[in-house]
């Protein structure tokens, strides 16, 4: 069976774009695909195999590079509704090829913002939703994070700068936590097949930051935001984060869970934004339990 490190990169052309993706897991499964949407500047190559591979034992995994990201063509959309539109276009073309009508959708960080918009704008495509280390759009009880941490990620250019930026913002500063971060970085870089995709470049990063700006702007049209619309969700939702997220304050996961009547909230102790890597085994088991439960 293919893994995060060995699954071939595939391509699908639709909507005027050539989307890159990887689809792997058991040869046959009763489960819909579990689709992953990635964080700021991240690509398919930046998922942790310690999280992905155990999940791939029992269910098909669908990794995806959005337009302008990684190996996909096009320009990065400057709104999360735009990110979501690309996901919908891809799924509408891809799902008929595997005789499926929907996916379970996991969005991490900015990917979780796009995932909210997919579920809100096109609910027929999402069976269950996992929102990891992410936040709701602007609202009176939403906390803003320290923008210097995002700027550190945005300005990193060399491999060394990127490693330093992600370890600083995803992991606590103690020697033990930074050592765990270094182990994650090594795991994440194990995949070399097809040539690794770099992090999204400066131009693409600025468009991703523009999407965040619209997300947190109280003047943004409600149709491009989620705060006032989350009550529309009727599918099961798992919200998860660490208790010390310096990029997207952990408080905002609580806000998400309170605005979604079908949400379950899990906060992991003594971890930050990178909780799904640092606690990969436990988070993966919680995701499996959530996806396999009979909750409707």
N, C-alpha and C positions, 0 to 999 in steps of 0.2 A: 504494500500500500504506500502511496506517495505521502510525503510529509511536507511541512513548511519548507524544509531545506531542499526537497527534491521534486516537488510538483512543477510540471512545465508551465511556462507562461503561455496563455492562450489569448486570442484576440477576437473581438466581435465588432463588426462595423455596422453602425446604425446611427440615426439622428445626425448624420454628417460627421461623426467622430469614429475613431478607432480606439475602442476601449480595451485595455489590458486587464486580464483577470486570471485567477487560478482556481480550479475546482477539483477537489480531491476528498478522499474519505472512503468509506466502505462501498463496495461494488453495488450493493443494494441496501436500502435503508427505508424504514417507514417514516423517517423524519424529513421535514423540509430542510433545505440548505440553511446553514447558519452563516449569514453574510456579515462581514466586518467592514466598518468605515473608520478610517484612520485619523490620527491627530494632526495638529499643525505641522506642516512641512513633511509629514511622514508619507511613506509609500507602502506597497505590499511587502517590501523587503524589511520593513521595520517592525513587524510583529514578533513577539517572543515565541519561539517554538515550544517553550515549556508550557505555555498556555494553549497554543493552537493544536499541537500534536495529540495530546490526550483527548481533546474534544473531537478530533477527526477520527477517533477509533469507532465511534458509534453513530456519527452523523456526517453528512457531507458538509464541507467547508467551502465557502465562496469568499475569496479575497479579491479586492477590486481597487484599481487606480482610477480615481475620478478624472474628468477632463483636465488636461494640462498638468497632471501629476504623474510622476514615475514614467511608465512606458506607454501611457495613453496620450493620444493626440489632443490638440485643442488648447484653449486658454482657460485658466482657472476662473471659475465663476466668482463674482464679488459679492454674492449673497448666499446664505444657506438654503434659501428656496431655489437658487440656481444650482447649488450642489445637488439638492434633492431631485431636481428635474432631470439631471444626468443619470442618477441612480434609477429613476423610474424608466427612462428611455432604455437603459441597459436591461433592466429586468423584464420589461415588456418584450424585448427581443430574445432574451436568454431563456426565460422560464419555459416557453413552449418547447424548446429543444430538449428539455429533460422531463417533460410532462408534469410540470408543477405549476401551481397558480400563485404561490406566495413563498415568503421566506421568513425565518426568524432573523431579526436585525439587531446587531450589536454595534453601537457607535461609541467611540472613545474620544473624549475631549471635544475638539471641534467636530469630529465625526459624529458625536452624540447630538450636536445641534442640527446637523444635516439629517440625522436619523429621526429626530422629532418632526422635521418638516416632511419627510417621506411618509411617516405614519399619519400625519394630519392631513396632508394633501392627497394622498393616495392610499387610504386605509386597506383597500382590497389586497395590497401587496404584502402586508405585514401581519403575521400570525401572532407573534410575541416580540416584545421590544426590550432590549437591555441598554440602559443609559449609564455609561461608566465614566466617572471623572468629568462630568459635563455640567452645563447649567442651562437654565431657562433664559429666554430673552428678557429685556428690561422689564422691571416691575418695581413697585415701591419697596418691597422687602428683599430685593436682590442685592447682594454685596459685590462690589468691584474688587478685583484682585490687584496685586502690585504690578503695574505695567512694566516695571523694570525687568521682571522675570521673563515676560513675553518678548521684550526687546532684546534680551540676551539671546534667546532662541533665534530671533529673527536675524540678528547680526552675525551669527556664527557662520563662517565660511569654510575654514579648513576642517579636516577630520578631527584634529585635536580640539579646536574650538567647539565643534558640535558635540563631541563627547563631554567636554567640560560643562557646556550649557545644559545638556539634557540630564546629566548626573546631578547638577546643582538644583534644577527645578523639579525633577521627578523624585529625588531621594533626599532624605534628611542629611544634615551636614556631618553627623558623627562618622568616625572612621569605619565603624561596623556597617553603617548604612551605605556609605560610599563604596565599600568593598562589594556589597551586594549589587550596587548599581554597576560596578565594573564587570561583575559576572553576567548580569543581564546584557550589557553591551557586547560582551564576547559571544553569548548565545545568539543574540540578534544578528550578528555578523557571520554566523556559520554558513548561511546560504550564499553560494557563489555562482550557482547555475544561472545561465543566461546573462551574466553580468549584473552586478548590483546597481539598482537605481540610486542616484544621489538624493539627498533631501531636496525638496522644492527650492528652486533658485530665488534670488532676491525679488525679481519681478512677480513671480507667482506668489511668494510670501506676502508681498504688499497687497495683492488682491485677496488673499486669505484674511489678512488683517482688516481689509475694508469690509469683508463679510462680518467680522466681529463687531466693527464699528456700527454697522447697521443693526446688528442683533441687539446691541446695548443702547441704541438710540431711542428715546421715548417717542420721537417723531416718525419712526418707521411705520409704514402701513401694517396694521395688524395681520394682514394676509401673508406677510413675510416674516412674521414673528410667531412665538408660541405661547407667551404668558397667558393671554386671554383665551386661548383656544384649547389648552391642555385638558380641560374638562370634557372635551369632545371624545377623548380617547376612551374606548371601551375594551380594548384588548389588555391582557396582562402585561404589566411593565415591571421590570426589575431596575431599581436605581441603586448604584453602588459607588463608593468612593473611599478614600482614606480619610482619617480624622484630621489630617494636617496638610491639605492641598494648598500650595502657595500660588498655583496658577489659576485655578477656578475654585474659589473658597468652598470648603466643605459644606458650609451653611446653605449654599445654593442647591445642593443635592436634597437637603431637607425641604426647601421650597418646592423643588420639582415633585417630590413625593407627596406633598400636601395638595398640590394642584391637580394631581392625577388620581382619581378615585380608585383606580385598580392597581396602584403602585405598591410594591414592597421595597423597603429601604434597608440596605446593609451598609454599615460604616465599619471599616476595618481599623483596628487600633494601631497606633504608632507607625503609620505609613502615610505617604503623601500621594501626589498625582500619579506616581508610578506603581500604585498599589496592585494593579492587575499583573505586573511583572514580579514585584517583590513577594506577593501572595498568590502567585500563579496557580498553584495546586488547589488552594482553598477556593479562590475565586472561580476557577474552572469547574470545580465540583458544585458550587452554588449555582452557576449558570446551567449546568446539566440538570440539577434538581428542579430549577425553575422551568426549564424548557420541557422537561418530562412530566411535570405535575399536571393534574387534571383541572387546574384552575381555569375558569372561563370568564 
